[in-house]
Amino acid sequence: MREMAYHHSEGRMLRWLTLMAADRVNMFEDIVNDLAHGRIPNIPKEMGLRTELRYNPRGLAKKVAITGLAVVLVAAYLRSRRR
């Protein structure tokens, strides 16, 4: 994916979206690799939650609230589809 992204100029949005997608795929592959080797990834530490709490507590609270709202909305949507 990265090779494809580098074929586009830096001014193109496609380059940056492809690079961001490649980062997400890499993150997912690393989690699967950890689980395949019997290691449980320490996701809060890898995401830097302790540092976020120390230096940006309001930002962390906002992220937690948005994530919680998204989980509730998805759960409500899936529950309504079941009926």
C-alpha positions as CSV (number, residue, x, y, z in Angstrom):
1,M,0.0,0.0,0.0
2,R,2.8,2.4,0.8
3,E,4.5,1.8,-2.5
4,M,1.2,2.7,-4.2
5,A,0.9,5.9,-2.1
6,Y,4.4,7.0,-3.0
7,H,3.5,7.0,-6.7
8,H,1.3,10.1,-6.0
9,S,2.6,13.5,-5.3
10,E,2.5,15.0,-1.8
11,G,-0.2,17.4,-2.7
12,R,-2.7,14.6,-3.5
13,M,-5.1,13.6,-0.9
14,L,-5.0,10.0,-2.2
15,R,-1.4,9.7,-1.1
16,W,-2.1,10.6,2.5
17,L,-5.3,8.5,2.8
18,T,-3.5,5.5,1.4
19,L,-0.6,6.0,3.9
20,M,-3.1,6.3,6.8
21,A,-4.9,3.2,5.7
22,A,-1.5,1.4,5.5
23,D,-0.8,2.4,9.1
24,R,-4.1,0.9,10.2
25,V,-3.5,-2.3,8.4
26,N,0.0,-2.5,9.9
27,M,-1.5,-2.0,13.4
28,F,-4.1,-4.7,12.8
29,E,-1.4,-7.1,11.5
30,D,0.8,-6.4,14.6
31,I,-2.1,-7.2,16.9
32,V,-2.8,-10.5,15.1
33,N,0.9,-11.3,15.1
34,D,1.1,-10.8,18.9
35,L,-1.9,-13.0,19.5
36,A,-0.5,-15.7,17.1
37,H,2.7,-15.8,19.2
38,G,0.8,-16.0,22.5
39,R,1.3,-12.4,23.6
40,I,-1.5,-10.2,24.7
41,P,-0.9,-6.7,23.4
42,N,-1.0,-3.9,26.0
43,I,-3.3,-1.6,24.0
44,P,-3.7,1.1,26.6
45,K,0.1,1.4,26.9
46,E,0.7,1.3,23.2
47,M,-1.9,4.1,22.7
48,G,-0.2,6.2,25.3
49,L,-3.2,6.6,27.6
50,R,-1.1,7.3,30.7
51,T,0.6,10.2,29.0
52,E,-2.7,11.4,27.5
53,L,-4.2,11.3,31.0
54,R,-1.3,13.2,32.4
55,Y,-0.9,15.9,29.8
56,N,-4.3,16.1,28.1
57,P,-7.0,14.9,30.4
58,R,-9.8,16.9,28.7
59,G,-8.9,15.5,25.3
60,L,-8.9,12.0,26.7
61,A,-12.3,12.5,28.3
62,K,-13.6,13.8,25.0
63,K,-12.2,10.7,23.2
64,V,-13.7,8.4,25.8
65,A,-17.1,10.1,25.6
66,I,-17.1,10.0,21.8
67,T,-16.1,6.3,21.7
68,G,-18.7,5.4,24.3
69,L,-21.4,7.2,22.4
70,A,-20.3,5.4,19.2
71,V,-20.5,2.0,21.0
72,V,-24.0,2.8,22.3
73,L,-25.2,3.9,18.9
74,V,-23.9,0.8,17.2
75,A,-25.3,-1.4,19.8
76,A,-28.7,0.3,19.5
77,Y,-28.6,0.0,15.7
78,L,-27.7,-3.7,15.9
79,R,-30.4,-4.3,18.5
80,S,-33.1,-2.6,16.3
81,R,-32.1,-4.6,13.3
82,R,-32.6,-7.8,15.2
83,R,-36.3,-7.1,15.8
